[in-house]
Amino acid sequence: MLEHRTPFDSVRALMGDGTRAPERAELRVTPIRDRGLLLLQTASASDLQAALNAEVGLTLPPALGTTTLDGRALLWLAPAEWLLELPAAEADPIGAALTRRLSASLAAVTDLSDALVSFEMSGSGAAEILMTGCSLDLGPDRFPTGQVARTALADVPAILWKLGDPDRIRCLIERAFADHFLEWLGGATPGT
């Protein structure tokens, strides 16, 4: 029997779980590993800020923005809702510490590390290709560095985060939809 090989086999090997990620000349897809994700929800931004100051030193970002410090990032998702990205080994201890500090507040700290998968899209065509699957304008004037948005991307819920380089966008997708997203990405064509 002949073995069928695709250009995506090398990225599938990197992911290790059988999930494929496309490679194209204008787009590079890199799975992001060893990152923890904590969803922070609270009715008191001042209580959350005090807890963050004590545990990670991050300040709450403005709407649609991010703050970063020492390999950690805090992403604004909605009023009273943020996503803390940090090294995976820190997710449990920092999640527990934030929960303790927020125990007197109306707040929740939820570990989403296993619920979401992260991919970094890079290359000159990354934004244009992603725009074919969502209603956002991801051009540099409309989606600047550091901006975060929730959207439907390839018909699945996604969080998009524009990283420091204008040609790098982090996509966070629910793990259950990762294969669908990557299949769509492999067939997406700019300008369609």
RAFEN-V964051 format. One record per residue. N is the residue number from 1. RES is the residue in one small letter. OMEGA is omega in whole degrees, 0 to 359 (* if undefined). D_CENTER is the distance of its C-alpha to the mean C-alpha in Angstrom with 1 decimal. Layout:
<<N RES OMEGA D_CENTER> <N RES OMEGA D_CENTER>>
//
This chain:
<<1 m 178 39.7> <2 l 177 37.6> <3 e 180 34.0> <4 h 178 31.5> <5 r 178 29.0> <6 t 177 26.2> <7 p 184 24.4> <8 f 183 21.2> <9 d 182 23.1> <10 s 178 22.1> <11 v 177 18.3> <12 r 179 19.2> <13 a 177 21.1> <14 l 183 18.3> <15 m 173 16.1> <16 g 183 19.3> <17 d 179 18.8> <18 g 179 20.1> <19 t 182 16.9> <20 r 174 17.4> <21 a 183 15.5> <22 p 171 17.5> <23 e 177 19.0> <24 r 183 20.8> <25 a 183 22.7> <26 e 183 20.6> <27 l 172 17.2> <28 r 180 15.8> <29 v 181 13.1> <30 t 175 12.1> <31 p 180 10.7> <32 i 182 9.0> <33 r 176 11.3> <34 d 175 12.9> <35 r 174 10.0> <36 g 180 10.7> <37 l 178 8.9> <38 l 175 11.5> <39 l 181 11.8> <40 l 179 14.7> <41 q 181 17.1> <42 t 174 20.5> <43 a 183 23.4> <44 s 179 24.2> <45 a 180 22.0> <46 s 176 24.8> <47 d 178 24.8> <48 l 180 21.1> <49 q 178 21.6> <50 a 179 24.5> <51 a 179 22.6> <52 l 177 19.8> <53 n 183 22.6> <54 a 188 24.4> <55 e 186 21.6> <56 v 177 19.0> <57 g 180 20.5> <58 l 174 17.6> <59 t 178 18.7> <60 l 180 17.2> <61 p 173 15.6> <62 p 178 17.3> <63 a 180 16.2> <64 l 185 13.3> <65 g 179 12.9> <66 t 166 11.6> <67 t 181 13.8> <68 t 177 13.7> <69 l 172 16.4> <70 d 177 17.4> <71 g 178 14.2> <72 r 178 12.5> <73 a 176 10.3> <74 l 184 10.8> <75 l 174 8.9> <76 w 178 11.5> <77 l 182 10.8> <78 a 174 14.5> <79 p 179 17.9> <80 a 181 18.2> <81 e 181 14.5> <82 w 176 11.9> <83 l 178 8.9> <84 l 176 10.1> <85 e 184 8.3> <86 l 176 11.5> <87 p 185 13.5> <88 a 181 13.9> <89 a 180 17.6> <90 e 187 17.2> <91 a 181 15.3> <92 d 182 18.7> <93 p 179 20.9> <94 i 176 18.8> <95 g 178 18.0> <96 a 180 21.8> <97 a 178 22.8> <98 l 178 20.8> <99 t 178 22.2> <100 r 183 25.7> <101 r 182 25.5> <102 l 186 24.4> <103 s 179 27.0> <104 a 181 29.3> <105 s 170 26.8> <106 l 187 25.5> <107 a 176 22.0> <108 a 174 19.7> <109 v 185 17.3> <110 t 179 15.5> <111 d 179 13.9> <112 l 185 11.1> <113 s 181 10.7> <114 d 183 12.6> <115 a 184 11.5> <116 l 170 8.0> <117 v 182 7.6> <118 s 175 5.2> <119 f 173 7.2> <120 e 177 8.2> <121 m 179 10.7> <122 s 181 13.6> <123 g 186 17.2> <124 s 181 19.4> <125 g 186 18.7> <126 a 183 14.9> <127 a 182 14.8> <128 e 179 18.0> <129 i 179 17.0> <130 l 179 13.8> <131 m 178 16.3> <132 t 182 18.5> <133 g 179 16.3> <134 c 183 15.5> <135 s 181 17.7> <136 l 170 15.9> <137 d 183 17.6> <138 l 176 15.1> <139 g 186 18.1> <140 p 179 18.2> <141 d 184 20.6> <142 r 182 18.6> <143 f 186 15.0> <144 p 178 15.7> <145 t 179 14.0> <146 g 182 11.9> <147 q 179 11.5> <148 v 176 8.8> <149 a 169 9.8> <150 r 181 9.8> <151 t 167 11.8> <152 a 181 13.4> <153 l 185 12.6> <154 a 178 15.3> <155 d 175 16.5> <156 v 178 13.6> <157 p 182 11.3> <158 a 170 7.9> <159 i 178 5.5> <160 l 182 6.0> <161 w 179 6.1> <162 k 182 9.4> <163 l 186 10.2> <164 g 180 13.8> <165 d 183 15.3> <166 p 181 15.9> <167 d 179 15.3> <168 r 178 11.7> <169 i 176 8.6> <170 r 177 5.1> <171 c 175 4.6> <172 l 186 3.5> <173 i 174 7.2> <174 e 184 10.0> <175 r 182 11.7> <176 a 182 14.9> <177 f 185 13.9> <178 a 181 12.5> <179 d 179 16.1> <180 h 180 16.7> <181 f 182 13.7> <182 l 175 14.8> <183 e 178 18.4> <184 w 183 17.8> <185 l 179 16.1> <186 g 181 19.1> <187 g 182 21.4> <188 a 180 19.8> <189 t 178 22.3> <190 p 175 21.9> <191 g 179 24.2> <192 t * 24.5>>
//
